[in-house]
Each structure stands twice: as C-alpha cells, then as structure tokens.
Amino acid sequence: MANTKTTGSQAATSASKTLQGKSTGAGSKTASGSALSQTGAPQKQTSPSAATAASKVLRDGRTSAQTKSAGGSALAHAKGKE
C-alpha cells in the first residue's frame, strides 16, 4: 500500500525549530530533517537510518516535546515491516 501521509504543519514547525537548535543532537536533527522533507510529499518515506534515529529520540527521556513531535512524524512515514 502506498504511503499517503505527510508531515503536518505543527510537526513541521517543531522539526524546523529542532534543526535550528544549537545544542540539538545528530539523531534529533536526522529525525527532524526527515520529517521536514516529507511536508507535502506523500511519496517520500523515512529511510531506515532516519527511522532508527527517530525511534531513539522518542525513547530518550532528555528529548523535548517539540523534538519528539518531529521524531514521531518521521517514524509515522517509515515503511513498516512486512
């Protein structure tokens, strides 16, 4: 089944702010960049490496809610195991 999801405006804003953060880690930036690239682009999917980064971001207790929003969006665009 084709991916029809896109990143919503709130998650895109969160991703943008995460990318601009000076102390943001590489994994957070990877997940945020993936989410931001999928704004208005349902044909794009999160790469396996970006999905792994997003998963780690969501499990990390130090991650801000804004970064988790972007990570969740990126993970929602990942191709599921078949």
C-alpha positions in Angstrom: 0.0 0.0 0.0 1.3 3.4 -0.9 2.2 5.9 1.7 -0.3 8.8 1.7 0.9 10.5 4.9 2.5 13.9 5.0 4.1 15.9 7.9 1.5 18.3 9.4 2.2 22.0 9.9 2.7 21.7 13.7 5.2 18.8 13.3 7.0 20.7 10.5 7.3 23.8 12.8 8.7 21.6 15.6 11.1 20.0 13.1 12.3 23.4 11.9 12.9 24.6 15.5 14.8 21.4 16.3 17.1 21.8 13.3 17.8 25.4 14.4 18.7 24.4 17.9 22.4 24.9 18.7 22.6 22.0 21.3 20.4 19.6 19.3 22.0 16.1 18.8 22.7 14.5 15.5 19.9 11.9 15.9 17.3 14.6 16.6 18.4 16.5 13.6 18.3 13.4 11.4 14.7 12.7 12.5 13.6 16.3 12.2 15.2 16.7 8.8 13.3 13.6 7.6 10.0 14.8 8.9 10.5 18.3 7.4 11.4 16.8 4.0 8.0 15.0 4.0 5.9 18.1 4.3 3.5 18.0 1.4 5.3 15.0 -0.1 3.3 11.8 0.4 5.6 9.8 -1.9 8.6 10.2 0.4 9.4 7.6 3.1 11.7 7.8 6.1 14.9 5.9 5.5 15.8 3.0 7.8 18.6 5.0 9.4 16.3 8.0 10.0 13.6 5.7 11.4 16.2 4.3 13.9 17.2 7.8 14.9 13.6 8.8 15.3 12.9 5.7 17.5 15.9 6.6 19.7 14.7 10.2 20.0 11.3 9.1 21.2 12.8 6.7 23.8 15.2 9.3 25.2 13.9 10.9 28.3 16.0 14.0 27.7 14.3 14.8 24.4 12.0 17.8 24.3 8.3 17.5 23.3 9.0 19.5 20.2 11.7 17.1 19.0 9.5 14.1 19.9 6.8 15.6 17.7 9.2 15.7 14.8 10.5 12.3 15.5 7.0 10.8 15.7 6.1 12.3 12.4 9.3 10.8 10.8 8.6 7.4 12.3 5.0 7.5 11.0 6.4 7.8 7.5 8.7 4.8 7.8 7.9 1.7 5.8 6.6 -0.9 8.2 8.0 -4.5 8.4 6.1 -6.8 6.1 
